[in-house]
Amino acid sequence: MGSPKTRHKGVVDPPAQIVTLWIQEFLLLVQVSVNIEGNRLD
């Protein structure tokens, strides 16, 4: 398998790993935001 950078389209498709990491980061941010809101209620 070659590197995505060597594709001729010029557009690099994000590997599934990066997408998964991005989703995890997003969910983590949401969780932190919910925790902050919960602390405000206390």
Phi and psi in radians as a Rosetta constraint file:
Dihedral C 1 N 2 CA 2 C 2 CIRCULARHARMONIC -1.504 0.35
Dihedral N 2 CA 2 C 2 N 3 CIRCULARHARMONIC 2.950 0.35
Dihedral C 2 N 3 CA 3 C 3 CIRCULARHARMONIC -1.275 0.35
Dihedral N 3 CA 3 C 3 N 4 CIRCULARHARMONIC 2.494 0.35
Dihedral C 3 N 4 CA 4 C 4 CIRCULARHARMONIC -1.015 0.35
Dihedral N 4 CA 4 C 4 N 5 CIRCULARHARMONIC -0.424 0.35
Dihedral C 4 N 5 CA 5 C 5 CIRCULARHARMONIC -1.210 0.35
Dihedral N 5 CA 5 C 5 N 6 CIRCULARHARMONIC -0.328 0.35
Dihedral C 5 N 6 CA 6 C 6 CIRCULARHARMONIC -1.547 0.35
Dihedral N 6 CA 6 C 6 N 7 CIRCULARHARMONIC 0.057 0.35
Dihedral C 6 N 7 CA 7 C 7 CIRCULARHARMONIC -1.202 0.35
Dihedral N 7 CA 7 C 7 N 8 CIRCULARHARMONIC 2.618 0.35
Dihedral C 7 N 8 CA 8 C 8 CIRCULARHARMONIC -1.472 0.35
Dihedral N 8 CA 8 C 8 N 9 CIRCULARHARMONIC -0.232 0.35
Dihedral C 8 N 9 CA 9 C 9 CIRCULARHARMONIC -1.154 0.35
Dihedral N 9 CA 9 C 9 N 10 CIRCULARHARMONIC -0.517 0.35
Dihedral C 9 N 10 CA 10 C 10 CIRCULARHARMONIC 1.592 0.35
Dihedral N 10 CA 10 C 10 N 11 CIRCULARHARMONIC -0.243 0.35
Dihedral C 10 N 11 CA 11 C 11 CIRCULARHARMONIC -1.859 0.35
Dihedral N 11 CA 11 C 11 N 12 CIRCULARHARMONIC 2.169 0.35
Dihedral C 11 N 12 CA 12 C 12 CIRCULARHARMONIC -1.557 0.35
Dihedral N 12 CA 12 C 12 N 13 CIRCULARHARMONIC 2.073 0.35
Dihedral C 12 N 13 CA 13 C 13 CIRCULARHARMONIC -1.303 0.35
Dihedral N 13 CA 13 C 13 N 14 CIRCULARHARMONIC 2.276 0.35
Dihedral C 13 N 14 CA 14 C 14 CIRCULARHARMONIC -1.186 0.35
Dihedral N 14 CA 14 C 14 N 15 CIRCULARHARMONIC 2.241 0.35
Dihedral C 14 N 15 CA 15 C 15 CIRCULARHARMONIC -1.059 0.35
Dihedral N 15 CA 15 C 15 N 16 CIRCULARHARMONIC 2.685 0.35
Dihedral C 15 N 16 CA 16 C 16 CIRCULARHARMONIC -1.005 0.35
Dihedral N 16 CA 16 C 16 N 17 CIRCULARHARMONIC -0.551 0.35
Dihedral C 16 N 17 CA 17 C 17 CIRCULARHARMONIC -1.080 0.35
Dihedral N 17 CA 17 C 17 N 18 CIRCULARHARMONIC -0.790 0.35
Dihedral C 17 N 18 CA 18 C 18 CIRCULARHARMONIC -1.144 0.35
Dihedral N 18 CA 18 C 18 N 19 CIRCULARHARMONIC -0.719 0.35
Dihedral C 18 N 19 CA 19 C 19 CIRCULARHARMONIC -1.089 0.35
Dihedral N 19 CA 19 C 19 N 20 CIRCULARHARMONIC -0.747 0.35
Dihedral C 19 N 20 CA 20 C 20 CIRCULARHARMONIC -1.105 0.35
Dihedral N 20 CA 20 C 20 N 21 CIRCULARHARMONIC -0.744 0.35
Dihedral C 20 N 21 CA 21 C 21 CIRCULARHARMONIC -1.107 0.35
Dihedral N 21 CA 21 C 21 N 22 CIRCULARHARMONIC -0.700 0.35
Dihedral C 21 N 22 CA 22 C 22 CIRCULARHARMONIC -1.115 0.35
Dihedral N 22 CA 22 C 22 N 23 CIRCULARHARMONIC -0.726 0.35
Dihedral C 22 N 23 CA 23 C 23 CIRCULARHARMONIC -1.116 0.35
Dihedral N 23 CA 23 C 23 N 24 CIRCULARHARMONIC -0.728 0.35
Dihedral C 23 N 24 CA 24 C 24 CIRCULARHARMONIC -1.092 0.35
Dihedral N 24 CA 24 C 24 N 25 CIRCULARHARMONIC -0.739 0.35
Dihedral C 24 N 25 CA 25 C 25 CIRCULARHARMONIC -1.096 0.35
Dihedral N 25 CA 25 C 25 N 26 CIRCULARHARMONIC -0.728 0.35
Dihedral C 25 N 26 CA 26 C 26 CIRCULARHARMONIC -1.105 0.35
Dihedral N 26 CA 26 C 26 N 27 CIRCULARHARMONIC -0.810 0.35
Dihedral C 26 N 27 CA 27 C 27 CIRCULARHARMONIC -1.098 0.35
Dihedral N 27 CA 27 C 27 N 28 CIRCULARHARMONIC -0.631 0.35
Dihedral C 27 N 28 CA 28 C 28 CIRCULARHARMONIC -1.116 0.35
Dihedral N 28 CA 28 C 28 N 29 CIRCULARHARMONIC -0.747 0.35
Dihedral C 28 N 29 CA 29 C 29 CIRCULARHARMONIC -1.092 0.35
Dihedral N 29 CA 29 C 29 N 30 CIRCULARHARMONIC -0.735 0.35
Dihedral C 29 N 30 CA 30 C 30 CIRCULARHARMONIC -1.094 0.35
Dihedral N 30 CA 30 C 30 N 31 CIRCULARHARMONIC -0.744 0.35
Dihedral C 30 N 31 CA 31 C 31 CIRCULARHARMONIC -1.095 0.35
Dihedral N 31 CA 31 C 31 N 32 CIRCULARHARMONIC -0.738 0.35
Dihedral C 31 N 32 CA 32 C 32 CIRCULARHARMONIC -1.116 0.35
Dihedral N 32 CA 32 C 32 N 33 CIRCULARHARMONIC -0.737 0.35
Dihedral C 32 N 33 CA 33 C 33 CIRCULARHARMONIC -1.082 0.35
Dihedral N 33 CA 33 C 33 N 34 CIRCULARHARMONIC -0.732 0.35
Dihedral C 33 N 34 CA 34 C 34 CIRCULARHARMONIC -1.129 0.35
Dihedral N 34 CA 34 C 34 N 35 CIRCULARHARMONIC -0.702 0.35
Dihedral C 34 N 35 CA 35 C 35 CIRCULARHARMONIC -1.117 0.35
Dihedral N 35 CA 35 C 35 N 36 CIRCULARHARMONIC -0.682 0.35
Dihedral C 35 N 36 CA 36 C 36 CIRCULARHARMONIC -1.134 0.35
Dihedral N 36 CA 36 C 36 N 37 CIRCULARHARMONIC -0.755 0.35
Dihedral C 36 N 37 CA 37 C 37 CIRCULARHARMONIC -1.089 0.35
Dihedral N 37 CA 37 C 37 N 38 CIRCULARHARMONIC -0.710 0.35
Dihedral C 37 N 38 CA 38 C 38 CIRCULARHARMONIC -1.109 0.35
Dihedral N 38 CA 38 C 38 N 39 CIRCULARHARMONIC -0.677 0.35
Dihedral C 38 N 39 CA 39 C 39 CIRCULARHARMONIC -1.172 0.35
Dihedral N 39 CA 39 C 39 N 40 CIRCULARHARMONIC -0.568 0.35
Dihedral C 39 N 40 CA 40 C 40 CIRCULARHARMONIC -1.165 0.35
Dihedral N 40 CA 40 C 40 N 41 CIRCULARHARMONIC -0.612 0.35
Dihedral C 40 N 41 CA 41 C 41 CIRCULARHARMONIC -1.172 0.35
Dihedral N 41 CA 41 C 41 N 42 CIRCULARHARMONIC -0.531 0.35
